[in-house]
Amino acid sequence: MQIYIIVGSVREGRIAIKVARWVSSAIAGYGYAGIQPEIVDLKEWNLPFFAGAHPPATGIYDQPKQQQWADKIAQADAIIFISPEYNHGYSPALKNALDYIGKEWAGKPAAYIGYGATNGSRSIDQIRQVATQLGLVDSNAVLEIRDIFSRNSAEQFEPNSFDEKGLQAALKKLIKYAR
């Protein structure tokens, strides 16, 4: 089973990539048989602001990068979205990535990890609304990371016991839906 961990921040000094690396290694460490995590970094994808001639819901992708993104997302069995909270919402890079394509999202179970103001709860709420409209299956797998800025100055994400338990619970739900 292929689980994509989508890094929803492209800013310099971002924490989302650290969280994604932690999630990926944690999945391997928890010993889930047949689960293959892959980090999908929006910074590396560098999707230009969507300006296609056709609405993505039509499935007509007239931009090469749009078709590449569609092909990539089509390969996932489940998705974990990681996003900071920006002004009570989620990152514009993630919004653009969601809006870039249509049918490739449908039917895939999703989990959500947020951090920032209110522990990322408002960004997660908004992502879930858009994801549901796109046809992603809400597995109710959520992790809100608390106090991330005051305890995460190292090169790697420093989870606490709450983070570890929360991730295990979220993965259990996500995998249940994906199977």
Protein Blocks (a to p, Z undefined) as FASTA:
>chain_A
ZZddddfbfbehiaklmmmmmmmmmmmmnopghiacddddfklnopacdfbfbdfklopa
fbfklmmmmmmmmmpmbdcdddddeehiacfklmmmmmmpmmlmgopacddddedehhlm
mmmmmmmmmmmmnopacehiacddehklmmombfbdcddfklmmmmmmmmmmmmmmmZZ
